[in-house]
Amino acid sequence: MAKAFVHALGICETPNVGDDTTIWAFAHVLPGAVIGKNVNINDHVFIENDVVVGDRVTVKSGVQLWDGVELQDDVFIGPNVTFTNDRYPRSKQYPTSFPRIVVEQGASVGGGAVLLPGITVGRSAIVGAGAVVTRDVPPFAIVTGSPARVTGYMDTAGQKLSSPLAEMATDRVAPDLDNLRPLNKVTDMRGSLVALEFSKDLPFIPKRFFTVFGVPTRDVRGEHAHYKCEQFLVCLNGSVKAITDDGTSRNEFVLDSPEKGLYMPALTWGTQYAYSHDAVLAVFASELYDAADYIRTYDEFRRVLGE
């Protein structure tokens, strides 16, 4: 164990500890654990054998990392976060293996949060203090409450995303909103009509159309990209928040009117959330359905982009 500091009142039984790591008083690390470089393990932390902690991780006081926990690089774990690893615990009964909890690179878990067995917290996500996480947390998502629900997303600068315009003027599009496009609306005493001419108003001729509706407010849709398929999203009723991510920048848009549509080129990671109870989202697609055209995980998306 080179250049790591263990307080005189701390116990570190593993030789697998990286340089510049600090283990403070009353912490106890068992022999099988793997601890990376420049890690800060605060007082009163217990780490079991089948635990992997990456580089530059902070684990605040009162945390127990049980078998099956993996904290990737640059993760922050707040005080008194609870990790669980047995869905049906019984005294003196031990499963042959434990479901893994993975907190991916750059994610933060706020104080007092509880993570159930088998959960993955996506890269750069934030789990709010006191949240009870019962399902996987998408990359860059902000989740709060019990059970935890997505309440927002982070941008590439580490700040909470917000829609740049609550409403968009129909006569022009700001330069940074090129993908949010006004549609032709006609209004008279009989009501309003919005028309779409495929060859004129869309950047592609659609081969497929579908609608998304009846989505519970707590649920998230999308969370994928396409190799070839382009999409154009129009909210016909209600409202929905849409995230677009091209690997360089991440933006959030509020779709709350049939007067505007969101263009998503191929190789755009798309996420939709915060559906109102009456939301009806129309999607025009440039290609027929092809399961092989989907990029299902954000890590795969980054690999495809060459990151």
C-alpha positions as CSV (number, residue, x, y, z in Angstrom):
1,M,0.0,0.0,0.0
2,A,2.0,3.0,-1.3
3,K,1.5,6.6,-0.2
4,A,-1.9,6.0,1.3
5,F,-2.8,7.5,4.7
6,V,-4.6,5.4,7.3
7,H,-5.5,7.2,10.6
8,A,-4.2,5.6,13.7
9,L,-7.7,4.8,14.7
10,G,-8.7,3.4,11.3
11,I,-8.4,-0.2,10.1
12,C,-7.4,-1.0,6.6
13,E,-7.0,-4.8,5.9
14,T,-6.7,-4.6,2.1
15,P,-3.4,-4.1,0.3
16,N,-5.3,-2.8,-2.8
17,V,-5.4,0.9,-2.0
18,G,-4.2,3.6,-4.5
19,D,-1.8,6.5,-3.9
20,D,-3.0,9.6,-2.0
21,T,-6.0,7.8,-0.5
22,T,-7.0,8.8,3.0
23,I,-8.8,6.5,5.4
24,W,-9.9,8.4,8.5
25,A,-10.6,7.3,12.1
26,F,-13.0,4.5,13.0
27,A,-13.2,3.5,9.3
28,H,-12.8,-0.3,8.6
29,V,-11.9,-1.7,5.2
30,L,-12.0,-5.5,4.8
31,P,-9.2,-7.5,3.0
32,G,-11.0,-8.1,-0.3
33,A,-11.9,-4.5,-1.1
34,V,-10.3,-2.5,-3.9
35,I,-9.8,1.2,-3.3
36,G,-8.5,3.6,-6.0
37,K,-6.3,6.6,-6.0
38,N,-7.0,9.9,-4.2
39,V,-10.0,8.5,-2.4
40,N,-11.3,10.2,0.8
41,I,-13.0,7.7,3.2
42,N,-14.4,9.6,6.2
43,D,-14.8,8.6,9.8
44,H,-17.2,5.7,10.6
45,V,-17.2,4.1,7.2
46,F,-17.3,0.3,6.8
47,I,-16.3,-1.4,3.5
48,E,-16.9,-5.1,2.9
49,N,-14.8,-7.5,0.7
50,D,-16.6,-7.5,-2.6
51,V,-16.5,-3.7,-3.0
52,V,-14.7,-1.7,-5.7
53,V,-14.1,2.1,-5.3
54,G,-12.6,4.0,-8.2
55,D,-10.3,7.0,-8.2
56,R,-11.1,10.4,-6.6
57,V,-14.2,9.1,-4.8
58,T,-15.5,10.7,-1.6
59,V,-17.4,8.6,0.9
60,K,-18.7,10.7,3.8
61,S,-19.3,9.6,7.4
62,G,-21.8,6.9,8.4
63,V,-21.7,5.0,5.1
64,Q,-21.5,1.2,4.8
65,L,-20.4,-0.3,1.5
66,W,-21.7,-3.9,1.5
67,D,-20.6,-6.7,-0.8
68,G,-21.6,-6.0,-4.4
69,V,-21.2,-2.2,-4.3
70,E,-19.1,-0.5,-7.1
71,L,-18.4,3.2,-7.0
72,Q,-16.8,4.4,-10.2
73,D,-14.3,7.3,-10.6
74,D,-15.3,10.8,-9.2
75,V,-18.3,9.6,-7.3
76,F,-19.6,11.4,-4.3
77,I,-21.5,9.6,-1.5
78,G,-23.0,11.8,1.1
79,P,-23.3,11.1,4.8
80,N,-25.4,8.2,6.0
81,V,-26.3,6.9,2.6
82,T,-27.6,3.4,2.8
83,F,-26.7,0.7,0.3
84,T,-28.8,-2.5,0.5
85,N,-27.7,-5.8,-1.1
86,D,-30.3,-8.4,-0.1
87,R,-33.9,-8.2,-1.3
88,Y,-35.2,-10.6,1.3
89,P,-32.9,-10.4,4.3
90,R,-33.1,-13.0,7.1
91,S,-30.9,-13.2,10.1
92,K,-28.1,-15.8,9.7
93,Q,-29.2,-16.6,6.1
94,Y,-26.8,-15.6,3.4
95,P,-27.4,-15.7,-0.4
96,T,-24.8,-17.3,-2.6
97,S,-24.3,-13.9,-4.4
98,F,-25.5,-10.4,-4.0
99,P,-27.1,-8.1,-6.5
100,R,-24.7,-5.3,-7.5
101,I,-25.2,-1.7,-7.0
102,V,-23.2,0.4,-9.4
103,V,-22.8,4.2,-9.1
104,E,-21.3,5.3,-12.4
105,Q,-18.6,7.9,-13.1
106,G,-19.2,11.4,-11.7
107,A,-22.5,10.6,-10.0
108,S,-23.5,12.0,-6.6
109,V,-25.7,10.5,-3.9
110,G,-27.1,12.9,-1.3
111,G,-27.1,12.4,2.4
112,G,-29.5,9.9,3.8
113,A,-30.5,8.4,0.5
114,V,-31.4,4.7,0.3
115,L,-30.4,2.5,-2.7
116,L,-32.2,-0.8,-3.2
117,P,-30.3,-4.0,-4.4
118,G,-29.4,-4.2,-8.2
119,I,-29.7,-0.4,-8.8
120,T,-27.5,1.4,-11.3
121,V,-27.1,5.2,-10.9
122,G,-26.1,6.5,-14.3
123,R,-23.0,8.6,-15.0
124,S,-23.1,12.2,-13.6
125,A,-26.6,11.7,-12.2
126,I,-27.6,13.2,-8.9
127,V,-29.7,11.4,-6.2
128,G,-31.3,13.9,-3.9
129,A,-30.9,13.8,-0.1
130,G,-33.3,11.3,1.5
131,A,-34.4,9.8,-1.8
132,V,-35.3,6.1,-1.9
133,V,-34.1,4.7,-5.2
134,T,-36.1,1.7,-6.3
135,R,-35.2,1.6,-10.0
136,D,-32.2,2.5,-12.2
137,V,-31.3,6.2,-12.4
138,P,-30.7,7.4,-16.0
139,P,-27.4,9.1,-16.9
140,F,-27.4,12.9,-16.0
141,A,-30.8,12.6,-14.3
142,I,-31.8,14.3,-11.0
143,V,-34.0,12.1,-8.9
144,T,-35.7,13.0,-5.6
145,G,-38.4,11.7,-3.3
146,S,-39.7,8.4,-2.1
147,P,-39.8,6.5,-4.3
148,A,-37.2,8.5,-6.3
149,R,-38.5,10.1,-9.5
150,V,-36.8,12.1,-12.2
151,T,-37.2,15.8,-11.6
152,G,-34.6,17.2,-13.9
153,Y,-31.4,16.6,-15.8
154,M,-27.8,18.0,-15.7
155,D,-26.1,19.8,-18.6
156,T,-22.5,19.2,-19.7
157,A,-21.3,22.0,-17.3
158,G,-22.8,20.2,-14.3
159,Q,-25.7,22.5,-13.9
160,K,-29.4,21.7,-13.9
161,L,-30.9,22.0,-17.4
162,S,-33.8,24.3,-18.0
163,S,-35.7,25.1,-21.2
164,P,-34.3,28.2,-22.8
165,L,-37.8,29.3,-23.8
166,A,-41.1,28.5,-22.2
167,E,-42.7,29.5,-25.4
168,M,-41.2,30.0,-28.8
169,A,-42.1,32.8,-31.2
170,T,-43.5,31.3,-34.4
171,D,-41.8,33.8,-36.7
172,R,-38.2,33.0,-35.9
173,V,-36.0,30.5,-34.0
174,A,-33.1,31.7,-31.9
175,P,-29.7,30.5,-33.2
176,D,-29.1,28.0,-30.3
177,L,-32.6,26.5,-30.9
178,D,-32.2,25.4,-34.5
179,N,-33.7,22.0,-33.8
180,L,-36.9,23.5,-32.2
181,R,-38.9,24.6,-35.2
182,P,-42.1,26.6,-35.6
183,L,-45.0,25.0,-37.5
184,N,-47.7,26.7,-39.6
185,K,-50.7,27.6,-37.6
186,V,-53.9,29.0,-39.0
187,T,-56.7,30.4,-36.7
188,D,-60.1,31.7,-37.5
189,M,-63.5,31.8,-35.8
190,R,-63.9,28.1,-36.2
191,G,-60.7,27.3,-34.3
192,S,-57.0,26.6,-35.1
193,L,-55.2,24.3,-37.5
194,V,-51.5,23.3,-37.7
195,A,-50.3,21.9,-41.0
196,L,-47.1,20.0,-41.8
197,E,-45.9,19.6,-45.4
198,F,-43.4,16.8,-45.2
199,S,-41.1,17.9,-48.1
200,K,-41.2,21.5,-46.9
201,D,-41.4,21.5,-43.1
202,L,-39.4,18.4,-42.2
203,P,-35.8,17.7,-42.9
204,F,-36.8,14.2,-44.1
205,I,-39.7,12.4,-45.6
206,P,-41.2,10.3,-42.8
207,K,-41.6,6.5,-43.3
208,R,-43.2,5.9,-39.9
209,F,-45.5,7.7,-37.5
210,F,-46.4,6.8,-33.9
211,T,-47.9,8.5,-30.8
212,V,-46.9,8.2,-27.2
213,F,-49.6,8.8,-24.6
214,G,-50.8,7.6,-21.2
215,V,-47.3,7.8,-19.7
216,P,-47.3,8.1,-15.9
217,T,-45.7,11.3,-14.8
218,R,-43.0,9.4,-12.9
219,D,-41.8,7.5,-16.0
220,V,-39.1,8.3,-18.5
221,R,-39.3,7.5,-22.2
222,G,-36.7,7.5,-24.9
223,E,-33.2,7.0,-23.4
224,H,-31.7,5.8,-26.7
225,A,-30.2,7.0,-29.9
226,H,-30.3,5.8,-33.5
227,Y,-27.6,5.1,-36.0
228,K,-29.6,6.2,-39.0
229,C,-33.1,7.2,-38.0
230,E,-34.0,10.9,-37.7
231,Q,-37.1,12.0,-35.7
232,F,-39.4,15.0,-35.4
233,L,-41.4,15.3,-32.2
234,V,-44.7,17.3,-31.8
235,C,-46.7,17.4,-28.6
236,L,-50.3,17.4,-29.8
237,N,-51.8,17.8,-26.3
238,G,-50.5,18.5,-22.8
239,S,-46.8,18.9,-22.3
240,V,-43.6,16.9,-22.1
241,K,-39.9,17.8,-21.5
242,A,-37.4,16.5,-24.1
243,I,-33.6,16.2,-23.7
244,T,-31.3,16.1,-26.7
245,D,-27.6,15.1,-26.4
246,D,-25.2,15.0,-29.3
247,G,-22.2,14.0,-27.1
248,T,-21.0,17.5,-26.9
249,S,-24.0,19.6,-25.6
250,R,-27.1,18.7,-23.8
251,N,-30.3,20.7,-24.1
252,E,-33.8,20.6,-22.6
253,F,-37.0,21.7,-24.4
254,V,-40.6,22.0,-23.2
255,L,-43.0,20.7,-25.9
256,D,-46.4,22.0,-24.9
257,S,-48.0,23.1,-28.2
258,P,-48.7,21.6,-31.6
259,E,-47.2,24.9,-33.0
260,K,-43.6,23.7,-32.6
261,G,-41.7,20.6,-33.2
262,L,-38.3,19.2,-32.1
263,Y,-35.9,17.8,-34.7
264,M,-33.6,15.0,-33.6
265,P,-30.9,14.1,-36.1
266,A,-29.4,10.6,-36.1
267,L,-26.9,9.9,-33.4
268,T,-28.8,12.1,-30.9
269,W,-29.4,10.6,-27.5
270,G,-33.0,11.5,-26.7
271,T,-35.0,11.4,-23.4
272,Q,-38.5,12.5,-22.7
273,Y,-39.9,12.9,-19.2
274,A,-42.4,14.9,-17.1
275,Y,-45.3,13.9,-19.2
276,S,-48.5,15.7,-18.2
277,H,-51.4,13.3,-17.6
278,D,-53.0,14.4,-20.9
279,A,-49.9,14.5,-23.0
280,V,-50.0,13.1,-26.5
281,L,-46.6,13.1,-28.3
282,A,-46.5,12.6,-32.0
283,V,-43.2,11.2,-33.5
284,F,-42.3,11.2,-37.2
285,A,-39.5,8.9,-38.1
286,S,-37.3,8.9,-41.2
287,E,-36.9,5.1,-41.2
288,L,-39.0,2.0,-40.7
289,Y,-38.7,0.3,-37.3
290,D,-35.4,-1.6,-37.1
291,A,-34.2,-2.9,-33.7
292,A,-30.6,-3.0,-34.9
293,D,-30.7,0.8,-35.5
294,Y,-31.1,1.5,-31.7
295,I,-28.2,2.5,-29.4
296,R,-29.6,1.3,-26.1
297,T,-27.0,2.5,-23.5
298,Y,-25.2,5.8,-23.0
299,D,-21.8,4.0,-22.8
300,E,-22.4,2.5,-26.2
301,F,-23.5,5.9,-27.5
302,R,-20.2,7.4,-26.4
303,R,-18.3,4.6,-28.0
304,V,-20.1,5.1,-31.3
305,L,-19.1,8.8,-31.2
306,G,-15.5,7.8,-30.6
307,E,-15.3,9.2,-27.1
